[in-house]
Amino acid sequence: MHYGYIGLGNLGASCAACLIKAGLQVTVFDLNPALAERLVALGAVLAPSAADLAGSVDHVITCLPSPAVSEKVLRAILPQMKPGAHWLEMSTLGRDDVLRLGAVAADAGVRMMELPVTGGVHLAAQGKITMLAGGDKDLFDLHRPAMAAMGDKIFHMGPLGSASIIKVITNMLAFIHLKATSEALMLAKRGGLDLGQAWHAIAASSGNSFVHETEGALILNGSYDVAFNVDLALKDLGFALGFGREFGVPLDLAAATEQTYVAAKAAYGGEAQSPMIAKLLEDLLGTDLRAEGFPARLE
């Protein structure tokens, strides 16, 4: 199958590259053509516009920064998509947005599968990211080879809207874990421990988390560079708190974590890296969380 891929940011470019490396035919587009250069070198075709891309491929994948952008791109591509084409949406959308945009696509004869991912850009680059699919089972089965090229853990969560709920849940947990590991590392530092040894001890303990092992290392390096910013974290926490209100679930930890991110945005701006919530503690206490031997980026 010939896939079109629209949205070549950190995540999208990594996933599109995995499709190309797996031998699939891929046409790409981004408003910033420079983002496509590496993919073209790998064998992708660069389309002059999203609409041109949609008319030249069997199915379209999008990976975009917001529901508003997803809707704008969808309305541009729908008139050009081939009969029987599917739309695979990898952006993080709220469930209501997924259902609404899925209906817009269906009215134009295009079936949608939501496909948010989790695990981090470093795993996307390795083709090992976790994929959370929502939509009809026959679409899931048809596109499973493409999903297997991009990720190694693939879950069909149910009908449209299901994947958006679990994606928000996993992101909510990640942000809570990041706040927790920041506080734990600061306790270790202020308690006089060697931070490198403390990080390893936590990683080998019942208190370990995926976030501690990954983003905790970026805190200790001082780069904080996880390729995911504070604004995106606030967007996802907003979705989580909205589900809490809808489903009648108190989310005390998520609410406290959201306030930490609000403070981080005020201090460093929305484009600051998500792990910089640790820097709030560092600045407050005049104590840095640096240790030798930790990476600036996750590989």
N, C-alpha and C positions, 0 to 999 in steps of 0.2 A: 504493500500500500504506500501511497504517496501522501505524506503528512505535511501540512503547513504549520509553522510555529511562529506565533506572534508574541513579542515581549521577550527581549533578550537581556534582561537584567542578570544579576548574579545567579539566581536560581534557573531562570529560563534558558540562559546560554548553556549552563551545565547540562540540563536535561536534553536540550536539542542536540548537543554534542554527543550524548550517549546514544541517541537515535541514529545519528550518522555513523558512529563507530560500529553500531550493530548491523550496518548495511542497508538501513532503510533510506528511501528517497525522501529528502527533506528540503522544503523551500522555506525561507525565513524572512521575517520583516520586523524592523523596529524603527521608531521615529528617529533614532540615532543610528545611522548606517554604520558608524565605526564599530558598534557592538557586534555587527555581523561578520567582521573581517576574519576572525578566527574560525568561525563556522564555515565560511566560504572556502577557506584554506583546507578545511577537512572534507569538503565536497558538497556543501549546501549550495543552493541557488538563492540569490538575494532577489526578492520581489520589489518592485518600485512602490507598492502600496499594499495596505492590508486587503483592499478589495481585489487587486490583481492577484495576490496570493490565493485568496479564497476561490477564485475562478479557475485556478490551475492545479488544484490538489484534490485528493479524495476526501480528506478529513482535516479539520482545523483544530489545533491546540493553541490555547491562549494562556499566558502567565503574566498578569497585569497587576498594577499596584493598588487598585481600588475598585469598588463596585461601579462607580461612575465611569471609569475608564473602560471596564469590561462591557458596560452597556453601549458606550459610544462605538467601540470596536465591533461589537456584535451587530449593531444596526448597519454598520458600513459593510460587513462581509455577507450578511444574509442574502441580499439580492444576487450575489455572485456565486454562492455555493452551489455545487452540482447536486442534482437529484440524488437522494440517498446519502448525502454527506452528513457526518456527525460533528458535533462541537464538543471538544474535550476541554473543560475549563479547569485550569490548575491554580487559578488565583484563589486567595482566601476570601470567601464571600460569606455574608450572613445567610442563614437558611432562607429567610424571606426573599433575599436577592436571588438566590439560586432558583427558588420556585417561580419567581416572577420572570426572570430571564429565560428559564426553561420553557415557560409558556410562550414568551415572545418568539423563541426559536421554533417551537412546535407549530405556531401559527404560520410560519414560513416553510413548514415541511422539514425542519431540521431537528433531529433528536440530540439531546444534550446528555453528557455524562460529566458530573463534577468529579474532579480529581485533585483535591488538595494533597500536599505532601508534608512530611515532618521528618526531622532528623538533622537538618542543617545543610548549608550549601556545600560543605566539605564532603558530605556523603553523597550529595547529588552529583558532584564531580566524579565520584568513583562508581556511579551507577548503583549505589546501595541505599538510596533514600527510601523511606517508607511511604507507600502510596495508599490513599484512602479514597476508594471509589464509591460514588453514589449514582444510581441510575438503573436502567433495565439490565437484567442479567445477560441478555444476548449481546448487548453493547460491551459489557465487561469482558465476556468471553472473546469477542471479536478483537478487541484492542489489547488483550492480555500480552501478546508478544511485544508490543510497543511499551507497555508498562514494565514488562520484565527487562527491557533494555535500559530503562531509567531507574528502576528500583528493585531491590531483592526481597522486600517484604510487602506484599500486596493484599489488601483487604477489601472485599466487597461489603460495604456497610449496610446496604439496603437501597431503598428508592431514593430519588432525588431529595436532597435536604439532609439525609442521614450523615453523609461525609462531612458536611459543614459543621454539624454538632460535635462529632468526635474530634475534628481538627481544632476547634475552639477549646475543647476540653484539654487536649494534649498541650496546646500552647499556654493555656492558663496554668497548668501544672509546671511547665518549663519556667515561666516567669516567677512563680512562687518558689521553685527550687533555686532559682538564681538569687533571689532575695535572701533565701536561707543560707546558701553557701557563702554569700558575701558577709553575712553576719558571723558565720562560723569561722571564716578565715580571719576576720577582724578579732574575734575572741582569741584565736590562736596567737595572732601577732601581739596583741596587748598582754597576753599571758606569758610572753617571753619565749614562745616556741619557735623553732626553725620552720618557716612557712612551707618550704619544699617538703620537709618530712611530714608536716601536718597534712598537707594535701594528699600525700601518698597514704598516710594512715587512714584518713577519711575515705579515700577511694577503696581501701581494703576492709571497710567497716560496714556495719548495718546502716549507717547514716549516708552511705554513698548514693549518688544519683548520676544519670547520664549528663546532666547539666554541670555537676561538680567536675566530672572528668573532662569535659570539653570547655565550657565557658569559664569554669574556674581556673583553668590553665591560662586562658587569655587575660584574666584579671591579674594573675601573678606575673605575666609578661609585661603588662601595662599597655598593651595595644587595644584591648577590649574589642578587637575586630572580628565580630562574628557575622558580618555582612547582613545585619538585621537591625533596624534602627528603632529609636524610642517611639516615634509616631506609629510605626507598625505594631509595636507592642501595645500601645494604648488602644489602637483600633481593635485588636483581638481581645483585650481585656474588656473592652466595651461590649463586644459580642457576648462574652462569657457572662457578664453581669446582667445583660439583657435576658439570656436564657434562665439565669437564676430567678429573675423576677417572674418570667413566664411560667416556669415549672414549679415555683414556690420553694426554691432551695436557697437557704441562707449561704452566702459565699463570703464569709468573713475574711479569709486569707486573700482571696482574689481582690476584695475591696481595698484591703490594706496595701496590697502590692500595686494596685492601680494608683493609689496616692503617692507611692514611692516613685512611680514613673512620671506622674504629674510634676513632682518636685525635680526629677531629672531633666524633664523638658524645660522647666523654668531656668534651671542652672546651665544646661549645656545645649539646648535646642533640640528640636524634633528629629534632626538628622544624626544626632549623636548615637553611638553604638549602644545597643540594648544593655550589655553588661556594665555600662557606665553607671548603673544604679549603685554599684560597689563604690564608685568614686565619690558618691554623696557621703558615704561613711568616712572615706579617707579624708575628704575635705573637712568634714565636721570635726573629726578627731585629730587632724593634723598627723595622720599616720598612714604611710603608704603600704600597699600590699604587694611588694615586689619580691620575687625569688628567682634565682638563677635556674637556667635549664628548661624554661617553658616557652612554647612557640608563640610567634606573633600572629600566625594564622593556622587554622586547622587544616591538615592535609588528609 
